[in-house]
Amino acid sequence: MPETVPTVGAFAIVPNNDLPGAVAFWERLGFARAGGAPEYVIMTGWGCEVHLTQAGTGPWRVPAEHNPFGVYLRTPDVAAIAARVDDLVIRPGGVLRHREWGLYEVGIAGPDGLLVRIGWPSRLMDQTQ
């Protein structure tokens, strides 16, 4: 069996009020649980990795309104992921399109009001999308 090469990069640690619900959300996006513990879950998918933790008090508390957290997935598979969760696209502004800042992006409403943006540089995409 081939050895798994660890993903390189910086990864968000996202606090969640409902950790099992957050795991289900990320699975819907195409991620799979890759490790962790009962209160800390490592999810991987689409060449990306995100770490989820159960929120509590103190610095990991997720407010009921105005969640300050966000995650950006940088992957060429943006359209495939967006198609999996069309009902979660933030409308009207978050729809999948080429943005003036040079990215092909979509905005998704995540658990606890988490903003999940998914994108890839427009110059690397087929411009007919």
C-alpha positions as CSV (number, residue, x, y, z in Angstrom):
1,M,0.0,0.0,0.0
2,P,1.4,3.4,-0.9
3,E,2.4,5.8,1.9
4,T,0.1,8.8,2.4
5,V,1.9,12.1,2.0
6,P,0.8,14.7,4.5
7,T,-0.9,17.8,3.1
8,V,1.4,20.9,3.2
9,G,0.0,24.3,4.1
10,A,-1.8,26.3,6.7
11,F,-5.2,25.0,7.9
12,A,-8.0,26.6,9.7
13,I,-9.1,25.4,13.1
14,V,-12.8,26.1,13.2
15,P,-14.8,26.0,16.4
16,N,-18.3,24.6,16.2
17,N,-21.3,24.7,18.6
18,D,-22.5,21.3,17.1
19,L,-19.4,19.3,16.1
20,P,-21.3,16.3,14.7
21,G,-23.4,18.7,12.6
22,A,-20.2,20.4,11.3
23,V,-18.7,17.1,10.4
24,A,-21.8,16.2,8.4
25,F,-21.6,19.6,6.6
26,W,-17.9,19.0,5.6
27,E,-18.8,15.5,4.5
28,R,-21.5,17.0,2.2
29,L,-18.8,19.2,0.7
30,G,-16.8,16.1,-0.1
31,F,-14.5,15.9,2.9
32,A,-13.8,12.8,4.9
33,R,-12.6,12.4,8.5
34,A,-8.9,11.8,8.5
35,G,-8.2,11.7,12.2
36,G,-8.5,13.6,15.4
37,A,-10.3,12.9,18.7
38,P,-13.8,13.2,20.1
39,E,-13.6,17.0,20.5
40,Y,-11.2,17.7,17.6
41,V,-11.7,16.3,14.1
42,I,-9.4,16.5,11.1
43,M,-11.2,16.6,7.7
44,T,-9.5,16.3,4.3
45,G,-10.9,16.6,0.8
46,W,-10.2,18.3,-2.6
47,G,-6.5,18.6,-1.7
48,C,-7.5,20.7,1.4
49,E,-7.6,20.1,5.1
50,V,-9.7,21.7,7.8
51,H,-9.6,21.0,11.6
52,L,-12.9,21.2,13.6
53,T,-13.1,21.6,17.3
54,Q,-16.1,21.6,19.7
55,A,-16.7,25.2,20.8
56,G,-17.1,26.0,24.4
57,T,-16.3,29.1,26.5
58,G,-13.3,31.4,26.2
59,P,-11.5,31.9,22.9
60,W,-13.3,29.0,21.1
61,R,-16.8,30.3,21.8
62,V,-18.9,30.8,18.6
63,P,-21.3,33.8,19.0
64,A,-24.9,33.3,18.1
65,E,-24.7,36.2,15.6
66,H,-21.9,37.6,13.5
67,N,-19.6,34.6,13.4
68,P,-16.1,36.1,12.9
69,F,-14.7,32.9,11.4
70,G,-14.4,32.0,7.8
71,V,-12.6,29.4,5.7
72,Y,-11.3,29.7,2.1
73,L,-10.8,26.6,0.1
74,R,-8.5,27.1,-2.9
75,T,-9.1,24.4,-5.4
76,P,-9.7,24.0,-9.1
77,D,-12.7,21.9,-8.2
78,V,-14.8,24.9,-7.2
79,A,-17.7,24.2,-9.6
80,A,-17.9,20.5,-8.5
81,I,-18.1,21.5,-4.9
82,A,-20.6,24.3,-5.5
83,A,-22.9,21.8,-7.3
84,R,-22.9,19.5,-4.3
85,V,-24.3,22.3,-2.0
86,D,-26.3,24.6,-4.3
87,D,-28.9,25.1,-1.6
88,L,-26.3,26.5,0.7
89,V,-25.0,29.1,-1.7
90,I,-25.2,32.6,-0.2
91,R,-27.6,34.5,-2.6
92,P,-27.5,36.8,-4.3
93,G,-23.9,37.8,-3.8
94,G,-22.2,34.4,-3.3
95,V,-23.2,32.7,-6.5
96,L,-20.4,31.0,-8.5
97,R,-18.8,33.5,-10.9
98,H,-15.6,35.1,-12.0
99,R,-14.9,38.0,-9.6
100,E,-13.3,41.3,-10.4
101,W,-10.4,40.4,-8.1
102,G,-9.4,37.5,-10.4
103,L,-11.0,34.5,-8.7
104,Y,-13.7,32.1,-9.8
105,E,-15.6,31.8,-6.5
106,V,-18.7,30.8,-4.6
107,G,-19.8,31.7,-1.1
108,I,-21.4,28.9,1.1
109,A,-23.3,29.3,4.4
110,G,-21.6,26.9,6.8
111,P,-22.5,25.7,10.3
112,D,-22.9,28.4,13.0
113,G,-22.9,31.1,10.3
114,L,-19.4,30.2,9.1
115,L,-18.5,31.8,5.8
116,V,-17.0,29.2,3.5
117,R,-15.6,30.6,0.2
118,I,-14.4,28.3,-2.5
119,G,-12.3,29.5,-5.4
120,W,-9.5,29.3,-7.9
121,P,-7.7,31.9,-10.0
122,S,-9.8,32.9,-13.0
123,R,-6.8,32.9,-15.2
124,L,-6.4,29.2,-14.6
125,M,-10.0,28.3,-15.3
126,D,-11.8,27.7,-18.5
127,Q,-13.4,31.1,-19.0
128,T,-16.6,29.6,-20.4
129,Q,-17.6,28.5,-16.9
